[in-house]
Amino acid sequence: MWKYYALLSAFFAALTAILAKVGVKGIDGNAATAIRTVVVLIVAWGIVAATGDLKAIKELNRTNLLFLILSGIATGLSWIFYFKALETGDVSKVAPIDKLSVAIAIGMAFLFLNEPIEPKVILGATFITAGAIVIII
């Protein structure tokens, strides 16, 4: 099932790039990020409430909370820089470079989470990195 969720994530990430490029036109990227964040906040809490998952909040421990907060900070910074890039860059260049995060995440998962890396994953990360380099230069 994770593969379907991952494909849906990729589709919506692509749609996000297109919609964000149009939405950021003529306004500051930071303001655009703030608006987007409010919408994400409402949608996420709406889903939690609708699915009855509010009880999960009680199950959070300090480690969960700390790392979710840190993840939120990283997400916010990622979005701010993404919107700044979209202000002046083409989606066809910004989005693929942003997806270099995939290769970086693979490396970090190996280093920090001790996840095994299959040769096909290394090959995929290499292609992603090479593609980003081609677009950058």
C-alpha positions in Angstrom: 0.0 0.0 0.0 2.9 2.3 0.7 3.7 2.5 -3.0 0.3 3.9 -3.8 0.6 6.5 -1.1 4.1 7.4 -2.4 2.8 7.8 -6.0 -0.1 10.0 -4.7 2.5 12.0 -2.8 4.5 12.5 -5.9 1.4 13.6 -7.9 0.3 16.1 -5.3 3.9 17.4 -5.0 3.9 18.0 -8.7 0.5 19.7 -8.6 1.8 21.8 -5.6 4.6 23.1 -7.7 2.3 24.2 -10.5 -0.2 25.8 -8.2 2.4 27.4 -6.1 4.1 29.0 -9.1 0.9 30.6 -10.2 0.0 31.5 -6.6 3.4 33.2 -5.8 3.2 35.5 -8.8 3.4 39.1 -7.6 3.7 38.4 -3.9 6.5 37.6 -1.5 7.4 33.9 -1.1 7.3 34.2 2.7 3.7 35.5 2.6 2.8 32.7 0.2 4.4 30.1 2.5 2.4 31.5 5.5 -0.9 31.2 3.6 -0.1 27.7 2.4 0.8 26.7 5.9 -2.5 27.9 7.3 -4.3 25.8 4.7 -2.2 22.7 5.4 -2.9 23.2 9.2 -6.6 23.3 8.6 -6.6 20.3 6.2 -4.4 18.2 8.5 -6.4 18.9 11.6 -9.6 18.3 9.7 -8.4 14.9 8.6 -7.3 14.0 12.1 -10.7 15.1 13.5 -12.7 13.3 10.7 -10.9 10.0 11.1 -11.1 10.1 14.9 -7.4 10.1 15.4 -7.4 12.9 18.0 -6.7 10.2 20.6 -3.2 9.7 19.1 -2.2 13.1 20.6 -2.4 11.6 24.1 0.0 8.9 23.0 2.8 11.3 22.1 5.9 11.1 24.2 8.7 13.7 24.6 10.8 12.1 21.8 7.8 12.0 19.4 7.1 15.7 20.2 10.7 16.8 19.9 11.3 15.2 16.5 7.9 16.2 15.1 8.6 19.8 16.1 12.1 19.6 14.5 10.5 18.0 11.4 8.0 20.9 11.3 10.8 23.4 11.5 12.6 21.6 8.6 9.4 21.5 6.6 8.8 25.2 7.1 12.3 26.1 6.0 12.0 23.8 3.0 8.8 25.5 2.0 10.2 29.0 2.5 13.2 28.3 0.3 11.0 26.5 -2.3 8.7 29.5 -2.6 11.7 31.8 -2.8 13.1 29.7 -5.7 9.7 29.6 -7.4 9.5 33.4 -7.3 12.2 33.8 -9.9 12.8 30.2 -11.2 10.9 28.0 -13.6 9.0 25.1 -12.1 10.7 22.8 -14.6 14.0 23.7 -13.0 13.1 24.3 -9.3 11.0 21.1 -8.8 13.6 18.6 -10.0 16.4 20.3 -8.0 14.0 20.3 -4.9 13.6 16.5 -5.5 17.4 16.2 -4.9 16.0 15.8 -1.3 15.2 12.2 -2.3 18.8 11.4 -2.7 19.8 13.3 0.4 17.1 11.5 2.4 18.4 8.1 1.2 21.9 9.0 2.4 20.6 10.3 5.7 18.5 7.2 6.2 21.5 5.1 5.7 23.7 7.2 8.0 21.3 8.0 10.8 18.7 5.3 10.7 20.9 2.4 9.6 18.5 1.6 6.8 19.9 -0.8 4.2 20.3 0.5 0.7 19.8 -1.8 -2.2 21.9 -1.3 -5.4 18.8 -0.2 -7.3 18.2 2.6 -4.7 21.8 3.8 -5.0 21.4 3.8 -8.8 18.1 5.8 -8.5 19.7 8.3 -6.2 22.7 8.6 -8.5 20.4 9.4 -11.4 18.4 12.0 -9.4 21.7 13.6 -8.3 23.0 13.6 -11.9 19.8 15.1 -13.2 19.9 17.9 -10.6 23.5 18.7 -11.5 22.6 18.9 -15.2 19.8 21.3 -14.4 22.0 23.4 -12.1 24.8 23.8 -14.7 
